[in-house]
Each structure stands twice: as structure tokens, then as C-alpha cells.
């Protein structure tokens, strides 16, 4: 069975169509990887590229700094560093 490559949004941008084709081409013959990064420096990507020679196809960012639900009184230092380090990353 051929993978579906038509976006559900009939007004999808050309880049969406290209992404759908890319994903369909991978079906059954490749692996799509992604990485969540915690900082603006994205050190994880450098490490992955050093080890594998490639960068992940997908990248996730921490959006916690944009959440109104942060409990500043009951969180740890690592979480607060991540919040501070990612604030202002979206435009």
C-alpha cells in the first residue's frame, strides 16, 4: 500500500507537500530521528553529529518558559535553568 502524501489541509503550503513526500519516501526503508534540546546552544545536536556524522531530522524545543503554569515555588534548579535558557527563543 502506497503511503498517503496529500495533506489534510487543501491550502497547505508547498513545504508541507514536500515534507509529506519525504516521509512517504522513508516508509519501509529508513528511520526518521528527532531530538529534544534543552538549551539555545543545542549541545545535544553537536554530540549526535560527532558520534553519527548526521543531525536529527526533527528538533523539539522546550516551551516551558512560555507556560503560565510554572510553579516557581515548587520546582528545582535544573528546571529553572531550562526555563531561563529558553526564554525568548520563539519569535
PyMOL Python script that loads the backbone (N, CA, C, O; Angstrom):
from pymol import cmd

cmd.read_pdbstr("""\
ATOM      1  N   UNK A   1       0.824  -1.162   0.000  1.00  0.00           N
ATOM      2  CA  UNK A   1       0.000   0.000   0.000  1.00  0.00           C
ATOM      3  C   UNK A   1       0.887   1.251   0.000  1.00  0.00           C
ATOM      4  O   UNK A   1       1.819   1.357   0.797  1.00  0.00           O
ATOM      5  N   UNK A   2       0.594   2.181  -0.887  1.00  0.00           N
ATOM      6  CA  UNK A   2       1.380   3.399  -1.002  1.00  0.00           C
ATOM      7  C   UNK A   2       0.972   4.379   0.113  1.00  0.00           C
ATOM      8  O   UNK A   2      -0.219   4.576   0.352  1.00  0.00           O
ATOM      9  N   UNK A   3       1.957   4.997   0.800  1.00  0.00           N
ATOM     10  CA  UNK A   3       1.637   5.966   1.849  1.00  0.00           C
ATOM     11  C   UNK A   3       0.891   7.180   1.296  1.00  0.00           C
ATOM     12  O   UNK A   3       1.117   7.597   0.160  1.00  0.00           O
ATOM     13  N   UNK A   4       0.015   7.729   2.101  1.00  0.00           N
ATOM     14  CA  UNK A   4      -0.723   8.929   1.724  1.00  0.00           C
ATOM     15  C   UNK A   4       0.225  10.125   1.751  1.00  0.00           C
ATOM     16  O   UNK A   4       0.946  10.328   2.728  1.00  0.00           O
ATOM     17  N   UNK A   5       0.224  10.907   0.689  1.00  0.00           N
ATOM     18  CA  UNK A   5       1.102  12.073   0.629  1.00  0.00           C
ATOM     19  C   UNK A   5       0.325  13.378   0.490  1.00  0.00           C
ATOM     20  O   UNK A   5       0.928  14.448   0.404  1.00  0.00           O
ATOM     21  N   UNK A   6      -0.982  13.304   0.467  1.00  0.00           N
ATOM     22  CA  UNK A   6      -1.805  14.501   0.336  1.00  0.00           C
ATOM     23  C   UNK A   6      -2.122  15.053   1.720  1.00  0.00           C
ATOM     24  O   UNK A   6      -2.710  14.345   2.538  1.00  0.00           O
ATOM     25  N   UNK A   7      -1.748  16.296   2.003  1.00  0.00           N
ATOM     26  CA  UNK A   7      -2.063  16.878   3.302  1.00  0.00           C
ATOM     27  C   UNK A   7      -3.573  17.003   3.491  1.00  0.00           C
ATOM     28  O   UNK A   7      -4.314  17.163   2.521  1.00  0.00           O
ATOM     29  N   UNK A   8      -4.023  16.931   4.735  1.00  0.00           N
ATOM     30  CA  UNK A   8      -5.457  17.052   5.003  1.00  0.00           C
ATOM     31  C   UNK A   8      -5.946  18.485   4.776  1.00  0.00           C
ATOM     32  O   UNK A   8      -7.131  18.697   4.520  1.00  0.00           O
ATOM     33  N   UNK A   9      -5.069  19.448   4.866  1.00  0.00           N
ATOM     34  CA  UNK A   9      -5.421  20.843   4.611  1.00  0.00           C
ATOM     35  C   UNK A   9      -5.232  21.133   3.125  1.00  0.00           C
ATOM     36  O   UNK A   9      -4.106  21.122   2.628  1.00  0.00           O
ATOM     37  N   UNK A  10      -6.321  21.391   2.422  1.00  0.00           N
ATOM     38  CA  UNK A  10      -6.219  21.630   0.978  1.00  0.00           C
ATOM     39  C   UNK A  10      -5.444  22.905   0.645  1.00  0.00           C
ATOM     40  O   UNK A  10      -5.026  23.096  -0.497  1.00  0.00           O
ATOM     41  N   UNK A  11      -5.252  23.776   1.637  1.00  0.00           N
ATOM     42  CA  UNK A  11      -4.491  25.020   1.441  1.00  0.00           C
ATOM     43  C   UNK A  11      -3.069  24.921   1.989  1.00  0.00           C
ATOM     44  O   UNK A  11      -2.424  25.942   2.230  1.00  0.00           O
ATOM     45  N   UNK A  12      -2.585  23.711   2.183  1.00  0.00           N
ATOM     46  CA  UNK A  12      -1.242  23.516   2.742  1.00  0.00           C
ATOM     47  C   UNK A  12      -0.174  24.147   1.846  1.00  0.00           C
ATOM     48  O   UNK A  12      -0.278  24.134   0.619  1.00  0.00           O
ATOM     49  N   UNK A  13       0.834  24.689   2.484  1.00  0.00           N
ATOM     50  CA  UNK A  13       1.941  25.308   1.766  1.00  0.00           C
ATOM     51  C   UNK A  13       2.757  24.251   1.015  1.00  0.00           C
ATOM     52  O   UNK A  13       2.708  23.070   1.359  1.00  0.00           O
ATOM     53  N   UNK A  14       3.499  24.669  -0.001  1.00  0.00           N
ATOM     54  CA  UNK A  14       4.334  23.720  -0.753  1.00  0.00           C
ATOM     55  C   UNK A  14       5.311  22.945   0.134  1.00  0.00           C
ATOM     56  O   UNK A  14       5.593  21.779  -0.143  1.00  0.00           O
ATOM     57  N   UNK A  15       5.835  23.571   1.196  1.00  0.00           N
ATOM     58  CA  UNK A  15       6.777  22.867   2.074  1.00  0.00           C
ATOM     59  C   UNK A  15       6.096  21.691   2.777  1.00  0.00           C
ATOM     60  O   UNK A  15       6.751  20.696   3.088  1.00  0.00           O
ATOM     61  N   UNK A  16       4.802  21.796   3.027  1.00  0.00           N
ATOM     62  CA  UNK A  16       4.060  20.687   3.642  1.00  0.00           C
ATOM     63  C   UNK A  16       3.981  19.523   2.662  1.00  0.00           C
ATOM     64  O   UNK A  16       4.160  18.367   3.047  1.00  0.00           O
ATOM     65  N   UNK A  17       3.717  19.827   1.411  1.00  0.00           N
ATOM     66  CA  UNK A  17       3.665  18.775   0.385  1.00  0.00           C
ATOM     67  C   UNK A  17       5.021  18.078   0.257  1.00  0.00           C
ATOM     68  O   UNK A  17       5.093  16.855   0.139  1.00  0.00           O
ATOM     69  N   UNK A  18       6.095  18.876   0.282  1.00  0.00           N
ATOM     70  CA  UNK A  18       7.440  18.282   0.197  1.00  0.00           C
ATOM     71  C   UNK A  18       7.729  17.394   1.403  1.00  0.00           C
ATOM     72  O   UNK A  18       8.332  16.330   1.261  1.00  0.00           O
ATOM     73  N   UNK A  19       7.303  17.826   2.588  1.00  0.00           N
ATOM     74  CA  UNK A  19       7.516  17.019   3.794  1.00  0.00           C
ATOM     75  C   UNK A  19       6.735  15.709   3.704  1.00  0.00           C
ATOM     76  O   UNK A  19       7.249  14.655   4.078  1.00  0.00           O
ATOM     77  N   UNK A  20       5.527  15.768   3.224  1.00  0.00           N
ATOM     78  CA  UNK A  20       4.724  14.545   3.084  1.00  0.00           C
ATOM     79  C   UNK A  20       5.389  13.572   2.112  1.00  0.00           C
ATOM     80  O   UNK A  20       5.402  12.365   2.352  1.00  0.00           O
ATOM     81  N   UNK A  21       5.932  14.087   1.030  1.00  0.00           N
ATOM     82  CA  UNK A  21       6.643  13.235   0.067  1.00  0.00           C
ATOM     83  C   UNK A  21       7.901  12.629   0.701  1.00  0.00           C
ATOM     84  O   UNK A  21       8.203  11.453   0.499  1.00  0.00           O
ATOM     85  N   UNK A  22       8.618  13.438   1.458  1.00  0.00           N
ATOM     86  CA  UNK A  22       9.823  12.973   2.143  1.00  0.00           C
ATOM     87  C   UNK A  22       9.491  11.830   3.094  1.00  0.00           C
ATOM     88  O   UNK A  22      10.166  10.801   3.099  1.00  0.00           O
ATOM     89  N   UNK A  23       8.457  12.017   3.893  1.00  0.00           N
ATOM     90  CA  UNK A  23       8.058  10.980   4.840  1.00  0.00           C
ATOM     91  C   UNK A  23       7.602   9.720   4.114  1.00  0.00           C
ATOM     92  O   UNK A  23       7.896   8.610   4.558  1.00  0.00           O
ATOM     93  N   UNK A  24       6.895   9.880   3.015  1.00  0.00           N
ATOM     94  CA  UNK A  24       6.447   8.719   2.238  1.00  0.00           C
ATOM     95  C   UNK A  24       7.640   7.965   1.661  1.00  0.00           C
ATOM     96  O   UNK A  24       7.642   6.734   1.627  1.00  0.00           O
ATOM     97  N   UNK A  25       8.645   8.693   1.212  1.00  0.00           N
ATOM     98  CA  UNK A  25       9.843   8.046   0.654  1.00  0.00           C
ATOM     99  C   UNK A  25      10.597   7.238   1.710  1.00  0.00           C
ATOM    100  O   UNK A  25      11.247   6.246   1.381  1.00  0.00           O
ATOM    101  N   UNK A  26      10.516   7.647   2.956  1.00  0.00           N
ATOM    102  CA  UNK A  26      11.180   6.914   4.040  1.00  0.00           C
ATOM    103  C   UNK A  26      10.438   5.642   4.440  1.00  0.00           C
ATOM    104  O   UNK A  26      11.028   4.724   5.010  1.00  0.00           O
ATOM    105  N   UNK A  27       9.167   5.595   4.143  1.00  0.00           N
ATOM    106  CA  UNK A  27       8.329   4.489   4.586  1.00  0.00           C
ATOM    107  C   UNK A  27       8.888   3.138   4.143  1.00  0.00           C
ATOM    108  O   UNK A  27       9.026   2.863   2.951  1.00  0.00           O
ATOM    109  N   UNK A  28       9.203   2.313   5.121  1.00  0.00           N
ATOM    110  CA  UNK A  28       9.691   0.971   4.853  1.00  0.00           C
ATOM    111  C   UNK A  28      11.168   0.858   4.534  1.00  0.00           C
ATOM    112  O   UNK A  28      11.674  -0.249   4.349  1.00  0.00           O
ATOM    113  N   UNK A  29      11.882   1.996   4.465  1.00  0.00           N
ATOM    114  CA  UNK A  29      13.285   1.882   4.089  1.00  0.00           C
ATOM    115  C   UNK A  29      14.209   2.830   4.849  1.00  0.00           C
ATOM    116  O   UNK A  29      15.397   2.908   4.534  1.00  0.00           O
ATOM    117  N   UNK A  30      13.703   3.534   5.819  1.00  0.00           N
ATOM    118  CA  UNK A  30      14.559   4.471   6.532  1.00  0.00           C
ATOM    119  C   UNK A  30      14.052   4.728   7.935  1.00  0.00           C
ATOM    120  O   UNK A  30      12.983   4.262   8.330  1.00  0.00           O
ATOM    121  N   UNK A  31      14.833   5.469   8.667  1.00  0.00           N
ATOM    122  CA  UNK A  31      14.487   5.823  10.037  1.00  0.00           C
ATOM    123  C   UNK A  31      14.535   7.337  10.166  1.00  0.00           C
ATOM    124  O   UNK A  31      15.499   7.983   9.755  1.00  0.00           O
ATOM    125  N   UNK A  32      13.498   7.876  10.731  1.00  0.00           N
ATOM    126  CA  UNK A  32      13.439   9.305  10.992  1.00  0.00           C
ATOM    127  C   UNK A  32      13.708   9.508  12.481  1.00  0.00           C
ATOM    128  O   UNK A  32      13.002   8.954  13.324  1.00  0.00           O
ATOM    129  N   UNK A  33      14.719  10.295  12.800  1.00  0.00           N
ATOM    130  CA  UNK A  33      15.039  10.516  14.203  1.00  0.00           C
ATOM    131  C   UNK A  33      14.835  11.970  14.576  1.00  0.00           C
ATOM    132  O   UNK A  33      14.852  12.860  13.726  1.00  0.00           O
ATOM    133  N   UNK A  34      14.645  12.187  15.855  1.00  0.00           N
ATOM    134  CA  UNK A  34      14.489  13.534  16.365  1.00  0.00           C
ATOM    135  C   UNK A  34      15.178  13.664  17.704  1.00  0.00           C
ATOM    136  O   UNK A  34      15.558  12.672  18.326  1.00  0.00           O
ATOM    137  N   UNK A  35      15.331  14.888  18.134  1.00  0.00           N
ATOM    138  CA  UNK A  35      15.992  15.155  19.402  1.00  0.00           C
ATOM    139  C   UNK A  35      15.321  16.342  20.076  1.00  0.00           C
ATOM    140  O   UNK A  35      15.006  17.344  19.435  1.00  0.00           O
ATOM    141  N   UNK A  36      15.112  16.212  21.365  1.00  0.00           N
ATOM    142  CA  UNK A  36      14.640  17.333  22.169  1.00  0.00           C
ATOM    143  C   UNK A  36      15.873  18.049  22.694  1.00  0.00           C
ATOM    144  O   UNK A  36      16.793  17.409  23.203  1.00  0.00           O
ATOM    145  N   UNK A  37      15.899  19.352  22.577  1.00  0.00           N
ATOM    146  CA  UNK A  37      17.039  20.104  23.072  1.00  0.00           C
ATOM    147  C   UNK A  37      16.591  21.014  24.209  1.00  0.00           C
ATOM    148  O   UNK A  37      15.509  21.599  24.166  1.00  0.00           O
ATOM    149  N   UNK A  38      17.437  21.122  25.218  1.00  0.00           N
ATOM    150  CA  UNK A  38      17.062  21.868  26.409  1.00  0.00           C
ATOM    151  C   UNK A  38      17.601  23.289  26.443  1.00  0.00           C
ATOM    152  O   UNK A  38      17.158  24.092  27.265  1.00  0.00           O
ATOM    153  N   UNK A  39      18.542  23.617  25.572  1.00  0.00           N
ATOM    154  CA  UNK A  39      19.169  24.930  25.648  1.00  0.00           C
ATOM    155  C   UNK A  39      19.266  25.575  24.274  1.00  0.00           C
ATOM    156  O   UNK A  39      19.148  24.899  23.252  1.00  0.00           O
ATOM    157  N   UNK A  40      19.478  26.869  24.256  1.00  0.00           N
ATOM    158  CA  UNK A  40      19.658  27.579  22.994  1.00  0.00           C
ATOM    159  C   UNK A  40      20.892  27.100  22.249  1.00  0.00           C
ATOM    160  O   UNK A  40      20.919  27.106  21.018  1.00  0.00           O
ATOM    161  N   UNK A  41      21.903  26.692  22.980  1.00  0.00           N
ATOM    162  CA  UNK A  41      23.143  26.228  22.359  1.00  0.00           C
ATOM    163  C   UNK A  41      23.000  24.908  21.631  1.00  0.00           C
ATOM    164  O   UNK A  41      23.827  24.579  20.781  1.00  0.00           O
ATOM    165  N   UNK A  42      21.974  24.152  21.947  1.00  0.00           N
ATOM    166  CA  UNK A  42      21.669  22.860  21.323  1.00  0.00           C
ATOM    167  C   UNK A  42      22.868  21.924  21.311  1.00  0.00           C
ATOM    168  O   UNK A  42      23.179  21.309  20.291  1.00  0.00           O
ATOM    169  N   UNK A  43      23.536  21.823  22.453  1.00  0.00           N
ATOM    170  CA  UNK A  43      24.725  20.974  22.573  1.00  0.00           C
ATOM    171  C   UNK A  43      24.453  19.531  22.190  1.00  0.00           C
ATOM    172  O   UNK A  43      25.348  18.829  21.720  1.00  0.00           O
ATOM    173  N   UNK A  44      23.211  19.085  22.389  1.00  0.00           N
ATOM    174  CA  UNK A  44      22.866  17.702  22.043  1.00  0.00           C
ATOM    175  C   UNK A  44      23.109  17.430  20.561  1.00  0.00           C
ATOM    176  O   UNK A  44      23.546  16.341  20.189  1.00  0.00           O
ATOM    177  N   UNK A  45      22.826  18.419  19.721  1.00  0.00           N
ATOM    178  CA  UNK A  45      22.995  18.218  18.281  1.00  0.00           C
ATOM    179  C   UNK A  45      24.456  18.047  17.898  1.00  0.00           C
ATOM    180  O   UNK A  45      24.792  17.219  17.052  1.00  0.00           O
ATOM    181  N   UNK A  46      25.312  18.824  18.516  1.00  0.00           N
ATOM    182  CA  UNK A  46      26.754  18.676  18.253  1.00  0.00           C
ATOM    183  C   UNK A  46      27.244  17.294  18.645  1.00  0.00           C
ATOM    184  O   UNK A  46      28.029  16.676  17.927  1.00  0.00           O
ATOM    185  N   UNK A  47      26.775  16.812  19.793  1.00  0.00           N
ATOM    186  CA  UNK A  47      27.180  15.482  20.271  1.00  0.00           C
ATOM    187  C   UNK A  47      26.685  14.393  19.316  1.00  0.00           C
ATOM    188  O   UNK A  47      27.438  13.485  18.965  1.00  0.00           O
ATOM    189  N   UNK A  48      25.442  14.482  18.903  1.00  0.00           N
ATOM    190  CA  UNK A  48      24.883  13.479  17.985  1.00  0.00           C
ATOM    191  C   UNK A  48      25.644  13.488  16.662  1.00  0.00           C
ATOM    192  O   UNK A  48      25.965  12.431  16.118  1.00  0.00           O
ATOM    193  N   UNK A  49      25.931  14.682  16.145  1.00  0.00           N
ATOM    194  CA  UNK A  49      26.655  14.768  14.874  1.00  0.00           C
ATOM    195  C   UNK A  49      28.077  14.231  15.008  1.00  0.00           C
ATOM    196  O   UNK A  49      28.590  13.598  14.085  1.00  0.00           O
ATOM    197  N   UNK A  50      28.714  14.477  16.144  1.00  0.00           N
ATOM    198  CA  UNK A  50      30.075  13.969  16.365  1.00  0.00           C
ATOM    199  C   UNK A  50      30.086  12.437  16.371  1.00  0.00           C
ATOM    200  O   UNK A  50      31.008  11.820  15.838  1.00  0.00           O
ATOM    201  N   UNK A  51      29.071  11.833  16.970  1.00  0.00           N
ATOM    202  CA  UNK A  51      29.014  10.377  17.079  1.00  0.00           C
ATOM    203  C   UNK A  51      28.556   9.714  15.779  1.00  0.00           C
ATOM    204  O   UNK A  51      29.121   8.703  15.362  1.00  0.00           O
ATOM    205  N   UNK A  52      27.524  10.288  15.138  1.00  0.00           N
ATOM    206  CA  UNK A  52      26.911   9.625  13.978  1.00  0.00           C
ATOM    207  C   UNK A  52      27.292  10.224  12.637  1.00  0.00           C
ATOM    208  O   UNK A  52      27.133   9.580  11.601  1.00  0.00           O
ATOM    209  N   UNK A  53      27.797  11.460  12.650  1.00  0.00           N
ATOM    210  CA  UNK A  53      28.080  12.137  11.394  1.00  0.00           C
ATOM    211  C   UNK A  53      26.848  12.773  10.772  1.00  0.00           C
ATOM    212  O   UNK A  53      26.918  13.332   9.678  1.00  0.00           O
ATOM    213  N   UNK A  54      25.715  12.687  11.471  1.00  0.00           N
ATOM    214  CA  UNK A  54      24.459  13.242  10.959  1.00  0.00           C
ATOM    215  C   UNK A  54      23.752  14.010  12.069  1.00  0.00           C
ATOM    216  O   UNK A  54      24.017  13.813  13.255  1.00  0.00           O
ATOM    217  N   UNK A  55      22.846  14.889  11.651  1.00  0.00           N
ATOM    218  CA  UNK A  55      22.000  15.583  12.614  1.00  0.00           C
ATOM    219  C   UNK A  55      20.586  15.026  12.521  1.00  0.00           C
ATOM    220  O   UNK A  55      20.181  14.542  11.464  1.00  0.00           O
ATOM    221  N   UNK A  56      19.832  15.088  13.612  1.00  0.00           N
ATOM    222  CA  UNK A  56      18.443  14.601  13.585  1.00  0.00           C
ATOM    223  C   UNK A  56      17.605  15.389  12.577  1.00  0.00           C
ATOM    224  O   UNK A  56      17.851  16.572  12.338  1.00  0.00           O
ATOM    225  N   UNK A  57      16.619  14.720  11.997  1.00  0.00           N
ATOM    226  CA  UNK A  57      15.733  15.371  11.038  1.00  0.00           C
ATOM    227  C   UNK A  57      14.710  16.263  11.731  1.00  0.00           C
ATOM    228  O   UNK A  57      14.240  17.240  11.147  1.00  0.00           O
ATOM    229  N   UNK A  58      14.370  15.937  12.950  1.00  0.00           N
ATOM    230  CA  UNK A  58      13.392  16.697  13.720  1.00  0.00           C
ATOM    231  C   UNK A  58      14.034  17.244  14.975  1.00  0.00           C
ATOM    232  O   UNK A  58      14.926  16.622  15.552  1.00  0.00           O
ATOM    233  N   UNK A  59      13.578  18.409  15.394  1.00  0.00           N
ATOM    234  CA  UNK A  59      14.116  19.018  16.601  1.00  0.00           C
ATOM    235  C   UNK A  59      12.972  19.567  17.426  1.00  0.00           C
ATOM    236  O   UNK A  59      12.117  20.292  16.919  1.00  0.00           O
ATOM    237  N   UNK A  60      12.965  19.212  18.706  1.00  0.00           N
ATOM    238  CA  UNK A  60      11.963  19.725  19.631  1.00  0.00           C
ATOM    239  C   UNK A  60      12.598  20.698  20.591  1.00  0.00           C
ATOM    240  O   UNK A  60      13.732  20.509  21.032  1.00  0.00           O
ATOM    241  N   UNK A  61      11.862  21.734  20.909  1.00  0.00           N
ATOM    242  CA  UNK A  61      12.355  22.755  21.825  1.00  0.00           C
ATOM    243  C   UNK A  61      11.524  22.767  23.089  1.00  0.00           C
ATOM    244  O   UNK A  61      10.348  22.403  23.076  1.00  0.00           O
ATOM    245  N   UNK A  62      12.127  23.180  24.157  1.00  0.00           N
ATOM    246  CA  UNK A  62      11.417  23.308  25.421  1.00  0.00           C
ATOM    247  C   UNK A  62      10.633  24.615  25.413  1.00  0.00           C
ATOM    248  O   UNK A  62      11.209  25.688  25.236  1.00  0.00           O
ATOM    249  N   UNK A  63       9.341  24.524  25.600  1.00  0.00           N
ATOM    250  CA  UNK A  63       8.485  25.709  25.606  1.00  0.00           C
ATOM    251  C   UNK A  63       7.978  26.044  27.005  1.00  0.00           C
ATOM    252  O   UNK A  63       7.063  26.852  27.167  1.00  0.00           O
ATOM    253  N   UNK A  64       8.573  25.426  27.997  1.00  0.00           N
ATOM    254  CA  UNK A  64       8.141  25.648  29.369  1.00  0.00           C
ATOM    255  C   UNK A  64       8.231  27.118  29.761  1.00  0.00           C
ATOM    256  O   UNK A  64       7.422  27.588  30.561  1.00  0.00           O
ATOM    257  N   UNK A  65       9.188  27.845  29.222  1.00  0.00           N
ATOM    258  CA  UNK A  65       9.341  29.252  29.598  1.00  0.00           C
ATOM    259  C   UNK A  65       8.171  30.109  29.122  1.00  0.00           C
ATOM    260  O   UNK A  65       8.037  31.260  29.538  1.00  0.00           O
ATOM    261  N   UNK A  66       7.329  29.562  28.259  1.00  0.00           N
ATOM    262  CA  UNK A  66       6.154  30.283  27.769  1.00  0.00           C
ATOM    263  C   UNK A  66       4.877  29.860  28.494  1.00  0.00           C
ATOM    264  O   UNK A  66       3.800  30.381  28.205  1.00  0.00           O
ATOM    265  N   UNK A  67       4.988  28.942  29.410  1.00  0.00           N
ATOM    266  CA  UNK A  67       3.806  28.428  30.104  1.00  0.00           C
ATOM    267  C   UNK A  67       3.441  29.293  31.306  1.00  0.00           C
ATOM    268  O   UNK A  67       4.310  29.677  32.089  1.00  0.00           O
ATOM    269  N   UNK A  68       2.159  29.596  31.449  1.00  0.00           N
ATOM    270  CA  UNK A  68       1.726  30.327  32.643  1.00  0.00           C
ATOM    271  C   UNK A  68       1.587  29.396  33.845  1.00  0.00           C
ATOM    272  O   UNK A  68       1.254  29.842  34.942  1.00  0.00           O
ATOM    273  N   UNK A  69       1.839  28.118  33.640  1.00  0.00           N
ATOM    274  CA  UNK A  69       1.628  27.124  34.695  1.00  0.00           C
ATOM    275  C   UNK A  69       2.890  26.722  35.439  1.00  0.00           C
ATOM    276  O   UNK A  69       2.882  25.716  36.147  1.00  0.00           O
ATOM    277  N   UNK A  70       3.960  27.466  35.303  1.00  0.00           N
ATOM    278  CA  UNK A  70       5.192  27.136  36.018  1.00  0.00           C
ATOM    279  C   UNK A  70       4.981  27.411  37.500  1.00  0.00           C
ATOM    280  O   UNK A  70       4.554  28.499  37.887  1.00  0.00           O
ATOM    281  N   UNK A  71       5.282  26.430  38.307  1.00  0.00           N
ATOM    282  CA  UNK A  71       5.192  26.594  39.754  1.00  0.00           C
ATOM    283  C   UNK A  71       6.584  26.971  40.254  1.00  0.00           C
ATOM    284  O   UNK A  71       7.392  26.105  40.591  1.00  0.00           O
ATOM    285  N   UNK A  72       6.848  28.263  40.297  1.00  0.00           N
ATOM    286  CA  UNK A  72       8.175  28.758  40.657  1.00  0.00           C
ATOM    287  C   UNK A  72       8.577  28.400  42.086  1.00  0.00           C
ATOM    288  O   UNK A  72       9.767  28.326  42.395  1.00  0.00           O
ATOM    289  N   UNK A  73       7.607  28.181  42.947  1.00  0.00           N
ATOM    290  CA  UNK A  73       7.904  27.883  44.350  1.00  0.00           C
ATOM    291  C   UNK A  73       8.217  26.410  44.594  1.00  0.00           C
ATOM    292  O   UNK A  73       8.806  26.056  45.615  1.00  0.00           O
ATOM    293  N   UNK A  74       7.821  25.554  43.651  1.00  0.00           N
ATOM    294  CA  UNK A  74       7.981  24.118  43.874  1.00  0.00           C
ATOM    295  C   UNK A  74       8.656  23.435  42.684  1.00  0.00           C
ATOM    296  O   UNK A  74       8.178  22.410  42.198  1.00  0.00           O
ATOM    297  N   UNK A  75       9.762  24.004  42.220  1.00  0.00           N
ATOM    298  CA  UNK A  75      10.498  23.391  41.121  1.00  0.00           C
ATOM    299  C   UNK A  75      11.984  23.389  41.466  1.00  0.00           C
ATOM    300  O   UNK A  75      12.421  24.083  42.384  1.00  0.00           O
ATOM    301  N   UNK A  76      12.749  22.602  40.720  1.00  0.00           N
ATOM    302  CA  UNK A  76      14.173  22.504  41.049  1.00  0.00           C
ATOM    303  C   UNK A  76      15.008  23.459  40.194  1.00  0.00           C
ATOM    304  O   UNK A  76      14.517  24.074  39.247  1.00  0.00           O
ATOM    305  N   UNK A  77      16.267  23.558  40.557  1.00  0.00           N
ATOM    306  CA  UNK A  77      17.187  24.485  39.898  1.00  0.00           C
ATOM    307  C   UNK A  77      17.380  24.136  38.422  1.00  0.00           C
ATOM    308  O   UNK A  77      17.462  25.027  37.576  1.00  0.00           O
ATOM    309  N   UNK A  78      17.454  22.841  38.116  1.00  0.00           N
ATOM    310  CA  UNK A  78      17.648  22.419  36.728  1.00  0.00           C
ATOM    311  C   UNK A  78      16.480  22.883  35.850  1.00  0.00           C
ATOM    312  O   UNK A  78      16.683  23.355  34.732  1.00  0.00           O
ATOM    313  N   UNK A  79      15.274  22.744  36.363  1.00  0.00           N
ATOM    314  CA  UNK A  79      14.096  23.187  35.615  1.00  0.00           C
ATOM    315  C   UNK A  79      14.155  24.692  35.383  1.00  0.00           C
ATOM    316  O   UNK A  79      13.883  25.158  34.277  1.00  0.00           O
ATOM    317  N   UNK A  80      14.499  25.442  36.395  1.00  0.00           N
ATOM    318  CA  UNK A  80      14.542  26.897  36.261  1.00  0.00           C
ATOM    319  C   UNK A  80      15.648  27.341  35.304  1.00  0.00           C
ATOM    320  O   UNK A  80      15.489  28.339  34.601  1.00  0.00           O
ATOM    321  N   UNK A  81      16.761  26.617  35.271  1.00  0.00           N
ATOM    322  CA  UNK A  81      17.822  26.924  34.300  1.00  0.00           C
ATOM    323  C   UNK A  81      17.315  26.710  32.878  1.00  0.00           C
ATOM    324  O   UNK A  81      17.602  27.494  31.974  1.00  0.00           O
ATOM    325  N   UNK A  82      16.556  25.634  32.701  1.00  0.00           N
ATOM    326  CA  UNK A  82      16.000  25.341  31.385  1.00  0.00           C
ATOM    327  C   UNK A  82      14.996  26.423  30.975  1.00  0.00           C
ATOM    328  O   UNK A  82      14.990  26.863  29.826  1.00  0.00           O
ATOM    329  N   UNK A  83      14.166  26.839  31.896  1.00  0.00           N
ATOM    330  CA  UNK A  83      13.191  27.898  31.613  1.00  0.00           C
ATOM    331  C   UNK A  83      13.919  29.183  31.209  1.00  0.00           C
ATOM    332  O   UNK A  83      13.593  29.788  30.187  1.00  0.00           O
ATOM    333  N   UNK A  84      14.885  29.591  31.996  1.00  0.00           N
ATOM    334  CA  UNK A  84      15.624  30.820  31.727  1.00  0.00           C
ATOM    335  C   UNK A  84      16.410  30.720  30.404  1.00  0.00           C
ATOM    336  O   UNK A  84      16.472  31.685  29.641  1.00  0.00           O
ATOM    337  N   UNK A  85      16.990  29.581  30.149  1.00  0.00           N
ATOM    338  CA  UNK A  85      17.805  29.399  28.948  1.00  0.00           C
ATOM    339  C   UNK A  85      17.022  29.368  27.659  1.00  0.00           C
ATOM    340  O   UNK A  85      17.589  29.582  26.588  1.00  0.00           O
ATOM    341  N   UNK A  86      15.729  29.105  27.738  1.00  0.00           N
ATOM    342  CA  UNK A  86      14.909  29.022  26.532  1.00  0.00           C
ATOM    343  C   UNK A  86      13.956  30.195  26.366  1.00  0.00           C
ATOM    344  O   UNK A  86      13.242  30.279  25.367  1.00  0.00           O
ATOM    345  N   UNK A  87      13.939  31.088  27.322  1.00  0.00           N
ATOM    346  CA  UNK A  87      13.046  32.234  27.208  1.00  0.00           C
ATOM    347  C   UNK A  87      13.474  33.107  26.027  1.00  0.00           C
ATOM    348  O   UNK A  87      14.659  33.395  25.855  1.00  0.00           O
ATOM    349  N   UNK A  88      12.519  33.516  25.232  1.00  0.00           N
ATOM    350  CA  UNK A  88      12.816  34.377  24.098  1.00  0.00           C
ATOM    351  C   UNK A  88      13.242  33.629  22.834  1.00  0.00           C
ATOM    352  O   UNK A  88      13.718  34.255  21.887  1.00  0.00           O
ATOM    353  N   UNK A  89      13.082  32.306  22.798  1.00  0.00           N
ATOM    354  CA  UNK A  89      13.517  31.545  21.616  1.00  0.00           C
ATOM    355  C   UNK A  89      12.495  31.587  20.480  1.00  0.00           C
ATOM    356  O   UNK A  89      12.847  31.333  19.328  1.00  0.00           O
ATOM    357  N   UNK A  90      11.259  31.898  20.782  1.00  0.00           N
ATOM    358  CA  UNK A  90      10.245  31.998  19.739  1.00  0.00           C
ATOM    359  C   UNK A  90      10.068  33.449  19.331  1.00  0.00           C
ATOM    360  O   UNK A  90      10.222  34.365  20.138  1.00  0.00           O
ATOM    361  N   UNK A  91       9.747  33.632  18.086  1.00  0.00           N
ATOM    362  CA  UNK A  91       9.511  34.999  17.591  1.00  0.00           C
ATOM    363  C   UNK A  91       8.112  35.120  17.069  1.00  0.00           C
ATOM    364  O   UNK A  91       7.716  36.191  16.608  1.00  0.00           O
TER     365      UNK A  91
END
""", "prot")
cmd.dss("prot")
cmd.show_as("cartoon", "prot")
cmd.util.cbc("prot")
cmd.orient("prot")
